[in-house]
């Protein structure tokens, strides 16, 4: 079990861990990562059936490890859908899972989609909001502690009907509480995204905003982050062109969009972005700082509906929220299949982000970062992974061994029982891990919108690695362990620059490698009278 080191927050005492040691210069090139695939089967597996396109890795019981939520979805018998219950798997601390006993996870009354988790009521544990399809209201589950949940009303957020693939908690207006977005009816008729403002825990729908993304668009992933580095949350939306491709009236928006947050509920649909073309229509997306320049770049999974060159793409951020096609990346070509899930993750702990992608009814693919943001396909790195209708992808350290594992949701029942597939990380490590666990004053982990930059130094100079916690990390999925960094051999961790969701900054100068470094949120300073 990892030793927790709670870092003091005063200027005089920034930490309790010993200063990290220099690991020496690397002795050999870093080998390609190795992931071992296996189906997640608990007990007899009888209840682990369904269409869990959405997966989330979250610590629901506050015991320090990542539990797994798979949304149930639906199958079709004749002309009527058969709904499946959501499944919550509780982690035993070493990556073994059991079914949660709460009866809420035996209810099969909705076409459930992706889930998003955050501490909404300030009691220190994570609550869930679940997007629902088929013109039904979404669902809110309040965490009562001890892996017990209650389905409750959340105002208009749980009465507004839609066909929602995506959901994400996010502080849109910078007032210190989490607002909510749901929507993304890809594969159903187009509709706007739903925006709900949080006012003292009353959620009210807000309309007339640019971020509703048009009245007939078909959004897939909705990824909030501070893309232009100005301190507030901007929105990236992956839009598909499925209506046109299905010989229906085209949607009003058929390409990905970036909406800049100008504050006070003012959002601007930016123009001239490199991906603002139907040629880049997409469903899946992921974000990460692939080149270490301090901003978030974007990966787009092609929607698979034809085009002259239907490949997955990467777009590079200039730091101010302007994106240009990365011509170095030769993504996978798939003309007739959707590119759904993706994650940028440092699988080999070498200090840069690799890329794992999924395409419908194909095996997952892994691309290795050369350290400057150029990727090479790592054929054979995924041992035992087979083709399946993978959609959701969530990353986190499932077995608490200090590296990142991956969970895949399969949007369809298969003969092999691939309800959820686990990719265990068996890579040769090219460095140590530095896990920074942010905790709110109430005890909730890694609050949404928090940002951490790890600064390390080696013989080649300074390295900066950027992460930010979010309510949706990819299509219908949410990551755990957002702030697990790789520290390459020969480098020292100099400091972690923490920016809390309210904008307050902390500098942590003493960090333990291969340990969990817990940083507790400081109370706000009292204003002068």
C-alpha positions, 0 to 999 in steps of 0.5 A: 500500500502506498504511504501517504504523505500529507503536505503541510501548506504553510510557507515555512513547511511545504512538505514532509517527504525527503527530498527526491534523489537523482536517479542517475543518467539513463543506461538504455533507450526506453522500451515500448510500453506493454499492456496486458488485456483481460476481461473484467469478470467478477463472480460468475459474470452473469450480471456483467452484461450490457452495453457500457459505452461509458466508463469512469474511474473514481474513488467512490468510497474514499479508501484511496483506490480507484473504483470503476463505474460502467454505465449499462446502456441497452440492447434491442429485442424485437422492436423494443429496447431492453435496458441494462443496469449500471455496474459499480465495481469496488476496488480491493486496493490491489486492482481486484474488484467486487460488485457494489451491494447498493440496490441502485446498481440493480435498477435497469430503467434507463438507456444510461450513457456516460457518467461524471463524478464530483463532490456536489454537496461538499461532504467530501465524497463523489456524487454522480450524474448520468446521461440518459438516452431515448428522450428521458431525463438524466439521473443524479446519484447522491453519495451517502458514504460507504458506497451507498447512493440515493437517486435524487432530484437535481432541479431542471438537470433531472427533469429536462428530457433529452438523448444524452451521450455526454455529461460533465461537471464544470464551473462555467462561471467561476463562482466556486461551485460546479455547473453541469452540461449534458447532451451529445445525441450522436446516433440519434437526432441532433439537439443542443447541449443542455447547460445547467447553472448551479445557484446554491445547489439549485440547477436551472437550465440556461439557454441562448448560449453559444456553448449549446452548440447549435440546435441540430448538431451531433456532439460526441465528447465534450471536453472542458479545460483552460485551453487559452491559459487565462484561468477559466474553463473553455469548451471543446466539442467533437461534432459528427456529420452522421445526419448528412452521412445518413442521407438526412438533413445535415446538422447546423454544425458538422465539425469540431468547435472550440468555445472561448470563455470570456467570463460572466456567461459569455462564450464565443464560438471561435473562427478559423480553427484548424479542425473547423471543417467537415473533413474532421468530423469526429465523435471521440476526442482527448486532450493533453500537453503532448509537447511540453509547452504548457497548453493542451493539444487535441486528438480527434477520432474520425467519425468514420463516415467517409471523406477523402482521407478519413484519419484520426488527427492531432491539433496543436495549441499555440497557447492562446487557444488557436489550433493547427493540424499536426502534420507529423501525426499519421493517424489510423484510417477507418472509413466505415467505423467510428473512432470513439475513445482515446487517452493521452497517458504516460504509460512508461513514466518517461515524462511525456504523454503516449496515446491510446485510441479505440475504433469500433470493432477493432483492437485498441492502438497505442502510439508512443511519444518521442518526447517532442510530441511526435508519435509512432505506432507501437505494434504489439504493445497491447498483449491479448487485446482483441477487436471489440466495439470499444468506446469508453476509455478511462485511465488510472492506477488500478492496482496502486503500483505507481503506473497507469492502467486503462479500462475499456468499455465495450458498447455491445455484448460479445461471445467473449463477455467483453463487458469491460476490458482491463489493460494492465500496465506491465511496462518496463519503467523509464522513470519513477512516478510522482502522484500528487493527490489534491484534496479539498478541505472536505476531503474530496479528491482532485477537484474538477478544474484544478491544475498541476504543473510538475517541474523537473530538471535533468541534464537536458534542462527543465521539463514541465508536465501539465495536467488538469482534472475534468468531468469528462476525459474522453467520449463518455468517460472520466479518468482517475489519477489525473495528477500521476506524473512520470519522472524520468531517470536522471531527473529531479522533481523541483516543484509542483505548481498547483492552481486550485479551481478558484484560482489560488496557487500553491507551490510544493517544493518537496515531493516524494517519488513513488509515493502519493503526495497529498496536498490539502486545499488551503482555506481562503484568506479573510478579507481586510475590514 
